[in-house]
Amino acid sequence: MLTAKKITPQMDDLDKVKDLMLNAFPDDELTPFKCLFDKIEIDGYDFLAFYNDDGNFTGIAYVITKDDLAYLFWLAVNENARCNGIGSKILAELKEIYKDYRIILDIERLNDNAPNAEQRIRRKKFYERNGFIESSLRYDLYNVEYQILINHDDVERKEFEDFYSYILEKELKLDYLD
């Protein structure tokens, strides 16, 4: 069983959170910590740390909610906890926390020619094993093609654009792929 705790600028494990983020995500996908902490003061922005029964830090998730959508913006598992089902346990905990929401996330579209093609396949299989399915939406943002996955039902184009515009605090029109 895992325990979720809100991440705050004062938490004891903040250095572990920062290290995990710096090691788990490419520089161009990182958001400055000040922005993350400014947002968690707004209702609907959750930055969570996860701990196992022994109290060891195992991972993080950043989730944004609006209406009945919960967007899993980031999920990362501590390197020392990988390959032990921790990612699946974090997803199970998130499904419980956000049980009244449709959880959506995006992954890079599968592309055999991508330098990280194997990683993309593993990531998609991981989410599929944990109950996520392809939505009808695929889009291009900053020259990266994404596929939206969802845990149930579907998400409509306008609904997703409105949600993403809410996150970015400006209107967004995505280039959709067929």
N, C-alpha and C positions, 0 to 999 in steps of 0.2 A: 504494500500500500504506500502511496505517496501523499505527501502533504504539500499544499500550495500556499505560498506566502507572497503577499504583495511586495514588490521590489520598491525600495525607497532610497533616496540619497544617503540616508543615515544607517542603512542595514549593515550588519557585520560582514556579510559575504559579498559586498559590492565589488571588491577586486576580483573575486571569482567570476561574477557575472560579466564584468568588463572583459576579462581574459577569454571567457567562453565566446563572447560575441566577436571579439577580434580574431579568434582562431576559426570560428565557424562560418563567418560570412566574408565575402569579398569586400574590399574597400568601397567599391561603388554601390554596394547595397547597405552599407552602414548608415545609420542615422545618428547624428551627434547626441550624446547622452543628455545634454541640456534640453534638447527638443523632446526626447522621450519623457523626461521628468516633467517638463512643462505640460505635456499632454495628459499624463496620468492624473493631473489635478482636475481634468475634465471628466465628467461622467461618461462612461462608455469606453474608456481607455484603460486596459489592465496590463500591467507588466508583472509577470509572475515568476517566482523561483520555485523549484520543486525539490523536495528532500525525501530520502528514503526513511525507513523505520529507524535506522541508526542515526538519523539526523544529518547524513551526508548530502551535500549539494549534488543534485543529479542533472538539472537542466533548467531551461527558461522557456517562456512563451510570452509573446506580445499579442494581445487580442483586442480588436476594436469592435464594438457593438453599436448597432443602430437599427431601430425597428426590430425585425426578427432575424437579422443577419449578424453573425459573429465571424469576423474575418481574422483568421489565424495568420497574422502578419509574419511572425517569426516563431520557429520552434528549433531549439538546439539542445543537444544532449552532451553533458560533460564527457570529455574523451575517456576518462577513467570508468564511466558507467555504460559505455556503448556496448552493443552486442549482448546485452542482458535483458532485453525486452523493455528497457526504461522508456524509450520513445513511444512504444505502444501503451505503456502505463500512463505516460503523460497525456497522450491523446484520450485515453479512457477517462482520466480525471477531467480533462477539458470538456468532454462530452457530457459529463455529469454537471459541471459548473454551468455550462451553457446549454442545458437540456431543453430550454424553451426557445432555442435559436437554431437556425440552419447554419451550420459551420461551413464556411467556404475558405479556400486557400488557393494560391496559384503556384504552379510549378512550371519550369521551363519545358516547352514542348519537346517531345522526343525528336531527335534529329541524329541520324547515324553519322553525320559529318561533323557534329559538334565535338570540340575537344574534351568535353565532359559527358560524352554520350552514355557511358556505363553508369555514371553517377545519376544521370537523369532517369535511366531505366530503374535503378535500385530505388530511387526516391518515389517514383510513381508506384512501383510494386508495394513499397512500404505503406503508402497511404491506402492503396486498394485493399491490402490485408487488414487494414484497420477500418474498413467500412466506407471509404470514400469512393465516389464514382465520378466519372467525367460529367461535367455540366455541358450545356450546349454552347458555352462561350470559350472562345480562343481569341486572344488579342495580341497586338504588338505594342510595346511600350519601350521607347528609347532603343529601338532596334533589337529588342529581345522578344521572342515569341513565347507567350504563356498560354497554358491550359488551366481553366478553373476547375477545381474538384470541389465536391460538396458531399456532405454526409447524408442528406436525404432531399427529396424533391429536386427542384432546379432553381436557377436564378435567371431572371430575364435581363436582357441587355440594358434597358432603361434603368432598372432597379440597381444593377451593378454600377452603371455610370454615375447615378445619383450617390451611391454609397462611396465610390472612389472620389467623387467631387467633394463630398463631406470630409473625407480624410485629408485631402490636399487643400481644402478650404478655397477651392476655385473650381470653376466648371471644367470638366474634362470630357473630351470626346476621344474615345479610343479608336484605333484602327483595328477593326475586327477582321479576322481571317476566316475564310470559308473552309 
